[in-house]
Amino acid sequence: MEMASMIKLDGMLMIGSAGANVGKTELACALIKKFSRTANITGIKVTTIKAKDGQCPRGGIGCGVCSSLDGDFSITEETDSNSHKDTARLLAAGAKRVFWLRVLKKNLKEGLTALLDIIGPEAISICESNSLRQVVEPGLFLMFKGRNSKTWKSSARNVKQYADIIVVSVQGDHTGSPLRFDFDLEQIKLSGKKWTLQEKATAIIMAGGDSSRMGVDKSMLQIKDRPLIKHICDQLRGTFEKILISTDDVEKYAFLGCDCIPDKMPGQGPLMGIASALEASDNELNFIVACDIPHIDIRFVRKMLTEAQAADMVIPTTGNGKHEPLFAIYNKSALKCINKVLSSGRRKISDAFALCNVKYINLGAKQLTNLNTMEEYEEFRKKTKWCELSHSTSRLQT
């Protein structure tokens, strides 16, 4: 779980790397060239220094960057786009402004806060750093490694778990071919002032329940001054090519701007809703989520999507035999098995497991929050307000 004290910057795309000279700056330049046509991009390079003792953190003879640091951090703006420095390359690629932050590791948050005072917390930025991920929750975090890389430097190992995707570089050959990536840059989107990584998949929100335990329609409960189902939609937008709502009440959810898919046969339970939505989906991979799960761990969802490449379903478990079929990945290949279960008169989602190739994935320490009762709803609201206050306070800490 992310620490509440982290600084949340949706407008920052952070790029880390497994080691040196793998093409991290080339990727940053490619992204700046792409997005600077429509947005003012700030380029940021961070050099984290363990201690001002004259020793190079990368090994070997020091270049003087560490020993010359005066104070706990230093911020320099690049103005020359013609040199061979990484910061100059970012400027030449089209960044509006470029900054180099040199900072002691123990003062990362202090150095970043000072930089945000210059560029503003809402700035759209592309930042090269591993260590900064320990104090910042960016909109998107890419890790970069060479195709033949066998080891990860310590700063990369410390944050590897937070990567939204690990991009592999294919170095140019002796013919002078340019650096290439095993990744389509078109997957990266800038929605307003938030970076997202779009998966070739559909998100399906199940909104066909009767909310009997809650006593009121839980999909319309207010979270952050918006209905719960919109709160869920907003977390999924940009990450999925399309969002579908599984519901028989099409007019009720028209305000979401998503296609609503009624059950082919009403009153048959959530398995029928899943089957109907899968049939309507344009993608092979589909993320099914209940409308009472307010927090979507996108990184965990991406992990499930990866596992689904070789499975009909990816179903999370809590380690005690409990399954979470309404926070799971369903491949369209599972539709035949699901329809077979339905045609036999059975309605349990778990009845389809035996007929499908199911990959079970342990949630581990992650906790999946379901809002089934009014008490759970009120508890979540209190927790959400506390987290918002903690994020706000963290921006002011130095």
N, C-alpha and C positions, 0 to 999 in steps of 0.2 A: 504494500500500500504506500502511496506517495505521502511524504511528510507534509503536514499542514503548513509548516513554516516555509515551504518552498515558495519562490516568487513565480506566479503564474503569468506567462507571457504568450498568449495565443498568436500574436503577430510575429513571433520568432521561429524561424526554421533553423535548427541547430544541426551541424554536421560534425560528427566525430569520426575517428579513424583508428584502426587496429594498430597501425604503425606509421612510420614516416614514408613519404614518397610513394603513396598509393593512388594519388589523383584526387585527393579531397578538395584542393583548391580548384581543379578543373571542373569538378561537379558544381561547386559553389558558383563559379563563373558562368557555367551553362544555365544554371537556374536564374541568375541575375539577368542574363541576356534575355531569357524567356519572359520573365515577369516585369522587368523594368519598362516594358513597352506600355504597361497599363497601371503601374504603381511606382511610387517612390521607394526604392529599396535602400536600406542602410546596410552596408557591409561591416562585419565585426570579426576581428581576429583576436583570440585570447591566448596569451602565453601565461601559463600558471607556473609560478616559481615556488619550490619547496622551501628554500631558505636562501638568504643573501650571503652565501659563503664562497662564492666564486666558482662553485662546482656546477657544471652543466647538467640539467636534469635528464638530458638525452644521452649522457655519457661522453667520454672523450674530452677534448680541450674545449673550454667554454668560449663563447663568442662575445661575452661581455654583457649580454642582455640581462642576465640575472644579477651580476655584481654591480652593474651600473644603476640599478633601480634605486631611486631616491624616495624613501617613504614606503608605505605599504602597497601602493599601486600607482600606476602612471597611465594616463590616457593621451594618446597622440592621434591627431586627425591626419589622414593621408591626403596630400594635395597634388602629388606628382603621379600621373597615370602612365608615365613612360619608362619607369624603372622596372626591374625584374622582381621586385619584392612582391610577396603575396598580396599585401594590401593594395599595391599599385595595380595589380592584375584585377582585383575586385572592382576598383574604380574604373579601369579601362573597359570592363565588361558591361558597365552601365549603372553601377550603384550611384545613388545621388550623393551620399557621403560615406566615408569609410573610416573606421576607428580601430586602433590597436590598443588593447587593454593588456598591460603587463601587471600582474597582481600576485601577491603572496597567496599561497593556497588557503591559509587560515583567514584571509581577508577577501575571499571571492565575492561574498554578498555585499560587502562594503564597496568594492570596486565596481561591481555591476550597478549598485544603487547610484553611484556617482555618474556612471555612463548614462543611466536612464534619466538623470536630471538634465543631461545635455540633449538627448535624442527624443525623450518623452516615452512613457511606458506603453503608449499605443502605437509606437513606430513599427513599421513592417521591416523586419530585418532578416538577414541570412548570416549566421554566426558559425565560425569554425572553432570548435572546442570540444574536449571530452569532459574535463573537470567541472565546467560550468553547469553540467547537467545535475550535479550533486546539490545545487542550490536553486535551479530553475526548472520549472515544468513548462517546456516550450510547446507551441502548437504542434510541432512535428520534430522528431529526432531521428535522423538517419545516421547509421554507422557505416563506415566505408572500409573495405579491406581488399587487398590484392588477391588475385585468383590463386596465387601460390603461397599466400601468407599462411604460416603454420602456428605462429604465436601472436598473442595480443599483449601490448604494453600495459603496465599496471593501471594507468589512468583510464584505458579503454575497458579493461576487465571490470573495473568498479562500476561502470554505467551501462555495460552491454545489455543487461536485463531490461533496461528502459527503452531500447531501440524499437521504433515503429517498424523499421525494416533494415536489413543488413544488405547493402549494395556491394556487389563484387565488381571490381574493375578488371578489364582486360587490357593490358598494356599494349601500346602500339608496337609493331614489329620493326625489323631492320629496313623495311621499305618506306618507313616514315608515316605509316597509318596512324591516325589519331587515337587517343584513349577512348575506349568504349565501356559501357556499363551494361550489366545484365538486368537492366531496369528501364522501364518506359517513363520518361519524364512527364508524359501526359497524365500519369496517375496523380501527380502532385497538383493540387488545386489551391487557389487563394480565394476564399469565399469571404468577401468583405475585408476584414482585417484578421482573418484566421486561416492558418495553414492546415490543410487536410491531405490525407493520402487516400485516394479513391480506389476501392476494391472492385473487381469485376464480379459483383455479387449483389443480391437484392436483400433488403431488410424487410421483414414481415412482422408487423406489430399485431398481436392477437388482442382484439377488443370485443370479443363476443360473449364474455362472461356476464353473469347476472349480479356480481358483487354482493352476494347474500351475506357474507360475514362482515363486510364493511357497512352495509345498511344504506349506502348511497353509491352512486356511480363513481367508482374509484378512478376511472380514466379521466374524469373531469375535476378531480381534486386539485387545489391550487398549490403549485410548487414554484417559488420565485415569481409569483404574480402571473402565472400562466397555467393552463390545464396540464395535469401530469402527462397526458399522452403527447402534448406538444413539447413538453420538457424532454421526453424521450426522443421524439422526432428530431429536435434540434441537436441532440448529441450524435445522431446517426447521419445527419445531412453532411454531404461532402465525402463521407467515408464509403457510402454505397451508391451505386449507379442509380438505384431506384428504391423508393420506400412504398410498401403496400400496407394497407390496413385491412385486416381480416375482420369483417363486421357485416351484419345484416341491416344495420342502420346507416345507410350511405349518407343521408342528408346530415346527420348529426356530426360527422367528421369531415364534411366538405371543406371546413375552414382550414384544414391542414394542407390542402393543395396536393394530396396524395390520392392515388387510385384506391378505391375501396372495393374489396372483393367479398361478395356475399357467399355464404355456404351453398354448395350445390343442392344439399338437402338440409334444411334448417332443423335445429333441435337435436343434432347428432353429436354434439360435444366438440372439444378442441381438435380432435383428430380429423374431423371433417373440415374444420376451418383450415388446418394445415394442408390437407389434400387440395382443397379448392384454391388456396393461395399459391401453392407450388405449381399447379397447372397453369395459373395465370402469369407466373413469373417468366421473365425473359432470360434469366440467368440460371446456369446449372447449380451454382452455390447460393444458398439462402440462409440468412440468419433469422431464426424464429425467436421472438422475445415477447413475453407477456407484458400487458399494459400496466402492471403493478410493480415493475422493477425500475425504480427511478434512477439508478446509477448504472451506466454501461461502461465497463472496463474495455475500451476499444482495443488495447494491446492484447488482452486475453482473447477477445473475439478474433483478432488477426491470427493468433496462435491456433485457434480452432479451425479457421479457414485454411490454414496451411495443412493441418492434419486431414482435412476433408478431401484433399486431392486424391486420396486412396481409400475413401470410405463412403458409404451411403449416408451415414449420420455420424456426427461428433457430439457426444452427450457428456456434459460435465457431471461429476459425482463429488460428493462431500466426504468420501472415505468411509462412511458408515452404511453403505449400500443404498443411499438415497440418490436418485437421479434428478437432473434439472432439465427435462425435455422442452421447457418453454424458455430456455436460454441456451440454444443449441444451433448447430449447423445441420441443415438438411440438403443433401444433394438431390437433384431431380430424379436420380436413379432410384431413390427410395419410394417414389410415387407409386410404382407398381405394387410394391409390398404393402404400402399403406392402404391402397384401394382394395387389396385382397382381404385385409383385416376388416375393413368397413363392410365389404360385401358379405362377410360371414356373420355380421351382426354384432361384432365386438367393437368397443369404442375406446378402450384404453390405449394411450400412445405406446406404452411399454409392450403391448401385444405385437407391435411391429418390429421390435428389437430382434426377436428370434429369426425373423425372415430376412433381415438386412445385415450388411457388413457394418457393424457399429464399432467406432473407436471411442472408448471411454477415456476421459481426461479428468484428472483430479483437480479440483479447485484449490487444493492445498490450504494455505492460510487466508486465501481470499474469501470474503463473506458476501453472499448474494442476498441483497435486501429485497424482501417482498412486502408490499403494503396490503395486508389482508384485513386488518382491523383498524378502527379509528385510533386505538392506542399506538399501533405501529406507525401510523401516519403522523401523529403528533410528535412522536419521538424522532422521526426522521426530519421533520421540520426544524426541531430544536437543534439537531446535529448539523443540519445544513447551514443554519444561521451562524453557528459557532465556527464552522469551517470558513465561511465567507469573511467573518471577522478576523480569523487567523491569517488568511491570505492578504487582507487589507493591511493588517498590522505589519506583516512581513515586509511589505514594500517600504516601510518607514524605518526598518531596522538597519543599522550599519555596524 
